[in-house]
Amino acid sequence: MFNSAEDHRKAKEFDRRRAEVSEIKRRAQQWRLTDCTAETLEQMRHALLEEMEQLQARLQEADRRFTLYLENGRPRQANQSLHAIDRLTVEWEMLNQHLQEIDEALLENHLRGRLVTFLGGEKRLNILDGLIFLAIIVVITLTLIELAIPLPQQTITAITTTDTLICLFLIADFFTRLLLAEDRRWYFRRYWIDLVASIPFYEFLRFGRLVRLARFARLLRLLRLGRAARVILFTFRGLNKLSRTFQVNLLKRSVLIALVLLFFGALSIIALESAQQADAPHNLAEGIWWSFVTVVTGGFPDLYDPTTPGGRLLTVGLVLLGLTVTGIFTASLTSVLVEDESSRIEQSQVALEARLGVINQKLDLLSSETNEGLIALETASQKLSNKRTRAGIAQVLCETMMTDFECVQASVHLLNNEQGRLTQIAQMGLTYVGPEERTKLGEGFAGRVVAELLAQNNVAEVDLEPVTEPCVAVNGISMICPLVAARRVMGVLHVVLPEDLGRYYLYNRVPMTLAHHTAVALYAAELAQRARS
């Protein structure tokens, strides 16, 4: 029967848990590579490099098969190999992109650490970022005011002076970070737009207004000012899909090309037509509007129809390029929003082939390897029953796990008489993935498992099962099998299995089965020793 009061209490707790789940989701959404430590990033890079090397070996093998099929006139197999090469190449490029992101995150991490050291603390760096944030906002606000509102010369002079001082501050910040960067070429290549956007504006520059427009590029700096920008980006949950959309390179390029066309068309039509035609665009706002209409829709003659040869040639170029850019943008956006069916089908096919491979492996295990495993289990049980010492029994168990069941590491640890610690009496394989030679109860993987067993009132009623946890060092699974006999915990068997084998039933149950035989053999050896003494 269910307990209504208990269920009501749990239901009330779900409101609190909902807040915890929302917080977990928020942290996951706001996570970025630069939040990781340098050591974690180094481990990620090492893992990616290993995966890329394996993938490159598969690519070379696929290329070898492709060449072989071509030379022997096997078109169907050659076509399959070609598809495999295409798929592996895309996967390699994705890994390479992740590798570049990790490298950049490492450089950002090192730069931030040097800035903290240079400024004398994390708090001062946060203050500096805040000042840069405010400086950018002030400059952009002043620029918008100057562009939108006619101002007296005195006010323009004050704005120019303020703008110049702030620009000098931003330039000083840029060169400070450039000097502190571990890779200065990387920093300049990534943040050169900050330097361009920080160039002060003077009226005597011929293209002064064009340079001033570059200041809007300072908005890009907001994206790297830490959590302030990320809070803005994640305020609206509906922008999640859009943010993923703009991570597509082709889509970003089409948007960038469209913006370049807009400003190029606006400035060009003003230069070519404004001096000869009264109804031609005479300022930047009118030029951008004419350029936008021309690029997106092909232009309306009633808005303005160029009359000069240069203006008409410009219109033809904008219309043709606009059709191309609009087509690329639409196709890319549609591909992202509705997903590429061919890519999805290919991924499903690859996943299905992987699952079939696993099924085939399981069938092989059920046929030949299972029989071999049962024979090895029977042989090991016989050897255990024939041994008379604890060290001999433990050695047989470790040898069996290493030779017959492909373990990476195997060791036996027994409780001392005071039941205060575990002592290793036999070990084979990689030592650094196993427990220490002497482990206190409650410490380490083995110590925790034994401590929990000793806390049980009646060990004989406990359903003994192997306890597992990931072994990251060798990409495997660590397994603890308790050694229990005559209602007494005697120790544990610790093994590390490769991850691909740790999933199979045979390799999961054999260590526990042998642990039971070992516990009985150890107890018999202990009784025999007592009888002799």
C-alpha positions, -999 to +999 in steps of 0.1 A: +000+000+000+012+035-008+017+061+019-003+092+010+014+115+035+049+103+024+039+109-013+026+143-005+059+152+013+079+140-017+057+160-041+063+191-021+101+185-024+098+184-062+093+222-062+127+226-046+142+200-069+128+218-099+148+248-089+179+226-085+173+211-120+169+246-135+202+257-119+220+226-133+206+233-167+216+270-165+252+261-155+254+236-184+241+261-209+265+288-197+295+265-196+324+272-219+358+258-225+376+288-208+358+278-175+381+247-174+415+246-158+446+244-178+452+209-167+417+198-178+422+215-212+456+197-216+438+164-209+411+172-234+437+181-260+456+148-254+425+128-257+415+146-289+450+141-304+448+103-297+413+101-312+425+120-343+455+097-347+432+067-345+408+083-370+437+091-393+448+055-392+412+045-402+413+070-430+446+056-444+431+021-442+400+033-460+421+049-487+442+018-491+410-003-496+396+023-520+428+021-542+428-017-540+391-019-551+398+005-580+428-015-592+408-047-591+377-033-608+353-035-579+331-004-583+305-011-556+331-017-529+351+013-541+320+035-538+314+022-502+350+030-494+346+065-508+316+071-486+336+059-456+364+083-465+339+112-468+324+103-434+358+099-417+370+132-432+340+151-419+346+135-384+383+144-385+375+180-394+351+182-365+377+169-341+402+193-356+378+222-350+374+210-314+411+209-311+415+244-323+388+256-298+407+239-270+440+254-281+424+289-281+408+282-247+443+272-234+458+305-247+429+325-232+434+307-199+471+314-199+465+351-209+440+355-181+464+340-156+491+364-167+468+394-165+458+384-130+495+382-120+503+415-138+474+434-122+478+418-088+446+398-084+414+385-100+393+413-086+414+439-103+411+421-136+373+420-132+373+458-125+394+463-157+369+443-177+341+463-162+358+496-172+363+483-207+327+474-209+316+509-198+341+525-222+327+506-251+291+515-241+301+552-238+319+553-272+290+536-290+265+559-274+284+590-283+289+577-319+251+571-322+243+605-309+268+622-332+254+603-362+217+608-354+215+643-340+228+676-354+252+690-328+270+723-323+307+723-330+316+727-293+297+695-284+313+677-313+347+687-300+339+675-265+327+642-279+358+638-301+381+645-270+362+620-249+362+595-277+400+599-282+408+594-245+387+563-243+402+550-276+437+555-261+426+535-231+413+507-253+445+507-274+466+505-242+445+476-231+449+459-264+487+462-265+490+451-228+471+419-236+492+415-268+524+417-248+512+393-221+498+367-246+517+334-249+512+335-287+511+370-299+503+361-335+472+342-323+461+372-302+466+397-330+449+374-355+419+369-332+415+404-318+428+427-345+393+441-349+397+456-313+427+476-325+409+488-356+378+497-337+398+517-312+414+540-337+404+576-328+384+597-353+396+630-366+376+652-389+406+658-412+407+621-422+393+617-456+372+587-449+366+597-413+330+585-411+339+551-425+366+548-398+341+559-372+316+532-383+343+506-375+338+514-338+306+494-339+329+464-342+337+470-305+304+453-298+324+420-305+344+427-274+312+423-254+312+386-262+345+381-243+338+402-212+328+371-192+295+364-177+280+398-183+277+391-220+266+355-214+238+366-191+225+387-220+229+359-245+210+334-223+183+358-211+159+345-237+156+308-239+141+310-274+175+322-287+191+288-281+183+276-316+194+309-331+227+308-313+233+273-326+223+285-361+250+312-361+277+287-353+274+275-389+303+288-409+285+291-442+257+310-425+281+334-408+299+340-440+267+348-459+257+373-432+292+389-432+292+392-470+257+407-469+269+434-445+299+442-466+277+445-497+253+468-479+280+493-468+299+490-501+268+496-521+257+525-499+291+543-501+295+536-539+260+548-549+266+581-530+300+586-546+287+577-581+253+593-582+248+620-556+268+646-574+248+642-606+213+633-596+192+653-571+170+623-561+200+600-555+210+589-520+230+617-504+237+603-469+247+570-454+212+561-441+196+566-476+225+547-492+222+517-468+184+516-474+189+517-512+217+491-510+195+468-488+166+469-511+188+462-541+206+433-525+176+416-510+148+423-536+166+432-568+158+469-564+128+491-571+132+517-598+107+540-581+130+541-550+159+552-572+170+541-606+207+548-613+214+568-645+252+567-647+271+537-663+290+532-630+257+533-610+240+508-633+270+485-633+270+487-595+233+478-594+238+448-616+266+435-594+246+440-562+216+422-577+236+392-588+256+390-556+225+395-536+207+366-553+237+344-545+241+355-508+203+353-502+203+318-517+232+307-495+216+322-464+182+307-470+197+272-478+219+273-447+192+285-424+167+259-438+194+232-434+200+241-398+163+245-388+149+213-404+182+194-402+200+177-431+181+145-438+210+129-457+234+136-428+209+123-403+203+091-423+240+085-427+246+090-390+217+066-382+233+041-406+267+044-389+251+040-355+232+009-368+264-006-381+281+000-348+252-017-329+253-046-353+291-049-346+283-051-309+257-077-315+282-097-336+307-095-308+282-107-283+273-136-305+310-145-307+312-144-270+282-166-266+297-192-290+335-196-288+347-172-261+320-182-236+331-218-239+367-208-234+357-187-205+339-216-188+368-238-193+392-212-178+368-208-149+367-245-142+405-247-144+410-217-121+385-232-095+405-264-095+438-246-090+424-226-062+412-257-043+446-272-046+466-243-031+474-243+006+486-208+013+470-174+011+497-161-012+494-190-036+456-187-038+458-150-045+485-155-071+464-180-090+434-157-090+454-128-103+471-149-131+437-162-142+422-127-144+451-114-164+457-143-188+423-158-194+400-127-189+421-099-204+422-077-173+445-047-172+451-051-135+443-077-109+451-077-071+439-094-039+437-074-007+430-091+027+419-076+060+443-076+089+434-092+122+423-059+137+401-053+106+415-018+104+431-019+069+436-039+038+469-054+028+479-064-007+491-100-010+492-104-048+492-081-077+496-082-115+493-057-143+494-019-141+501-009-105+490+027-108+453+018-115+450-005-084+446+002-047+476+010-025+495-019-009+480-008+024+446+009+025+427+021+055+391+012+057+369+039+044+396+053+021+399+046-016+376+025-037+384-008-020+384+007+015+349+022+011+334-011-002+348-031+027+338-005+053+302-007+040+302-045+042+315-045+077+288-020+087+261-046+077+245-065+106+245-099+088+269-102+059+254-136+051+221-120+041+238-094+018+234-101-019+271-098-029+275-080-063+306-066-079+309-028-073+322-008-103+334+027-112+351+042-143+389+040-145+397+071-165+434+065-166+431+035-189+396+041-203+383+010-184+362-001-155+374-008-120+356-036-102+356-047-066+345-082-057+342-089-020+358-120-005+332-133+020+332-168+036+317-182+068+298-149+074+331-130+075+345-104+052+381-115+044+391-090+017+385-080-019+395-088-054+402-057-074+403-059-112+404-033-141+387-044-173+388-027-207+356-007-212+345-028-242+348-060-222+333-046-190+299-044-206+296-082-213+279-105-189+308-131-189+334-106-179+311-091-153+302-124-135+334-144-137+354-121-113+326-124-087+323-162-092+361-166-088+359-143-057+335-167-041+358-197-048+388-177-036+370-168-003+362-205+004+398-215-005+412-188+018+390-198+046+400-235+041+437-225+041+431-205+073+415-235+090+443-258+079+469-234+093+451-233+126+449-271+127+487-274+120+495-248+147 
